[in-house]
Amino acid sequence: MAARENQGYLVAVIILVILVLCLGLSTFLADAGRRQSAESLKTTQEKLAGSEAVLESYRAKANILEALVGDFGPSVAEVDAEIQTIKQTSAKANLATNSKETVNGILQKVEEINEVYKKDMSGAAEVAGGAAGEAQTWRSRIQTLTNLVAKKNNDNKTTVERSKNDEKEAAQKIKAAQDLLALTRKTMEDLNTQLSDEKKRSLEKETQLKGELAEAIKESENVNNDYKDYRAKSDTEINKVKNDLAGVKRENETMKIKINGYEREVFDRPDGQIVKVASRLKSVFINIGSEDGLPQNETFSIYDQDVINFDKGKHKAKIEVTRIYPYRAEARITEEDPTNPILSGDHVLTATWDPGNKVKFAVAGAFNLDGDIYDDRDKLIRMIERNGGEVVATHDSEGTITGKIDASVRYIVVGKPPTLAEDAGEGLMRNSSAIVAAMRALEAEAAENTVEKIDLAKLLNRMGVRAKPKTTIIQSGNIPLPSKSSRSSDR
């Protein structure tokens, strides 16, 4: 009986040992499964954290691009904050190595883009009508430049519109990527309860998102390249417009001076009229005086009241001012046609003086006023100045130019090139290549400034002066020709 009790006790002990072993084995297996599940959950959470960090970095990069591009919501003032966000994301301690490298790559690219932006925006505040340089975006800079060259920029409008469409497409793709990442994030949250079945799907989604994000980055780079090309074209157009404007400005300044001169003084307009005739005293009174700047001994030509074209009409008389009053002057009659007497209302005109102004002249070439073989250029200059004119540019007997012709000069009086030998005596007209070159230079300068060209006969006719008949000097034997100085003393 005792043996049976011992045998039952032994069986009970064996069964108890077996149960303990089964319980320990079950506990071990359960703990191993729990640890494996925890490790898988930790791995997935680390990947999720890495994807969130990458997503946050791409979101910050997108905001920076939108801010620098402009007109998409974020402002330029937010760029530094977004860059700081990427730096903080990169500095997270629990971030996986590959995620940290991706975030650092995004940070490096963003800083390069920001440096390009700052370089592009340098000097932007100098553009008329533009915003301050630190507040401008690429779009606002382009808009500012576009406003300055609006008239020359019709062809560029198509490029701008295309750029806008590219920006919209890039924004849409970035938004689509963000939406897809948000969906992936939700999916990864659900993976906590479906790890074994959803792990493969999660990896496939992540790969797909990386590809789409790479395409989005490439599209953004293409947009930036398009902007660079557009800026280069815009700079070329602006330089061309500036050069054209500079040329037009120079022409406008010349024409403004010329127009102001013509508005102030017109030759083909009488300087005054005869108001009284004293035939017995051989004198007349004109309606010009000291208040008009009339000089003493000024010579005027007299034209009939009905004469319109003073170049073609011949003057009928000539007078010389003898006495000047504030608003009138007395003049003696020096030439008169008895068949065509001077009448009240007749026009008085001189080529070398306008009321209140001196007419500016340029003189080039050789001139002969008395028919001899001597150059009378100096005598002609004195005659112009006596008649109230001002010679501002001419040359000497050696061809050296003095003075300068600008748009304020009214006439250039052009004589004949010298025709005698190089070894002619003092005062004789020389066949000097230097004088011919000086004549050509003065005529070219006059043409550039739209100065009217007249000859000696036309000038003398306008001043009412008759050239003396030609004097022929006959040289006999070895008697030398008189010099200009002796000729002047003889006179």
Secondary structure, 3 states (H helix, E strand, C coil): CHHHHHHHHHHHHHHHHHHHHHHHHHHHHHHHHHHHHHHHHHHHHHHHHHHHHHHHHHHHHHHHHHHHHCCCCCCHHHHHHHHHHHHHHHCCCCCCHHHHHHHHHHHHHHHHHHHHHHHHHCCHHHCCCCCCHHHCCHHHHHHHHHHHCHHHCHHHHHHHHHHHHHHHHHHHHHHHHHHHHHHHHHHHHHCCCCHHHHHHHHHHHHHHHHHHHHHHHHHHHHHHHHHHHHHHHHHHHHHHHHHHHHHHHHHHHHHHHHHHHHHHCCCCCCCEEEEEEECCCCEEEECCCHHHCCCCCCEEEEECCCCCCCCCCCCCEEEEEEEECCCCEEEEEEEEECCECCCCCCEEECCCEECCEECEEEEECECCCCCCCECCHHHHHHHHHHCCCEEEEEECCCCCEEECCCCCCCEEEECECCCCCCCCCCCECCCCHHHHHHHHHHHHHHHHCCCEEECHHHHHHHHCCCCCCCCCCCCCCCCCCCCHHHHHHHC
